[in-house]
Amino acid sequence: MTGRVLGMTAHLRGASPLMKMDAFSKRGGKSCFLLGLDDASLDEMETHFGARAARLRRLPGAEVHVAAEMDHGLARAASRQIALKTLLDWLGVADL
């Protein structure tokens, strides 16, 4: 609850993460967020960008990927492979 209140306060001041990402997107910036299904950052994404980061996903050049099998710290080799493949696909680079 505290996070949501802080998020709304930042939005009212014009300093919210959504407003910053919107400005970045309008400048032609591209972003790729990659999170694990059990990632605590998902709560932050929801606080600032709505359920399933819907408001962020609507911005041109912004992508959000949630991988069920990936751990936040990329401690497992399988998690690192998921992250690498997702980012290479996003960059349009052939597998290394």
N, C-alpha and C positions, 0 to 999 in steps of 0.2 A: 504494500500500500504506500509506503514512504516513497518508493521509487516512482510510482505513478504521479504522486503529488509533485515531486521534484521535476519530473518530466513535463508536467503541465506548466509549472512555474517557468521553466526554461523556455518553453514554447511561447508563453506570453511575453517574455523578455526578448524574443527574437533570437535566442541562442540555442534552440533545441537541436539535437542531433538530426532530426528530420529536416529542419530548415537548412542546416549546414550541408546535408547530403543533397538536398534539392538545389542549392546554389552550386555545389560541385558538379551535379548532373547537368545543370544549365550551361556550365563552362565546358561541357563535353567530356567530363570525367567519367570513368567507368570503374565499377567496384564489384568485387565478388566476395561475399561473406560465406564462409564454410563452417558449419557447426555440427557437432554430434547431437544425437537425439536426447541424450542425458546431460547436455551441456548447460551449465548454470547461465551462460550468456543468452540462452533462449528467453529467459525472463526479462533480461534487459532489452532484447530486441522487441518483445511484446510491449514493454513499457513505453518505448520511444517510437515504435513503428506500427503498433497495432497487432492484432492476432495474426500469427504466421507471417509477421513483418509485411503485411499487405500494403501499407502505405509506402514502404521502401521499395517493394517489388514493382510498384507502378511507375517508379522513376526510370526514365530512359537510361540505359547503361548500368543499372543496378541489378545484381542477381543475388539470390539467397539460396544456398544449398544446405539441406539438413540430411546428414547421412546417419542412419540408424546404427550402423556398425562401427562408427568412428568415436574414439575417445578424445576428450578435450585436449589433453597434453600430447597427443600423437605418440604415446608410449609404445603401442603395439605396432608391429611392422605392417599389419593389415590396414591400420588407420593411416599410416604414412602413405601407403599405396593409394588409398582412396583419395587422400588430400592431393597427392601428386597428380593423379589422373584427372581429378576435377579441375585443378588449376591449369594443367596443360590443355585440357579441352577448352577452358574459358579463354586461354591465350591463343588458341588455334595452333598450338605447337604439336608436332608429331611426338609420340612416345619416345622417351630417351632410351 
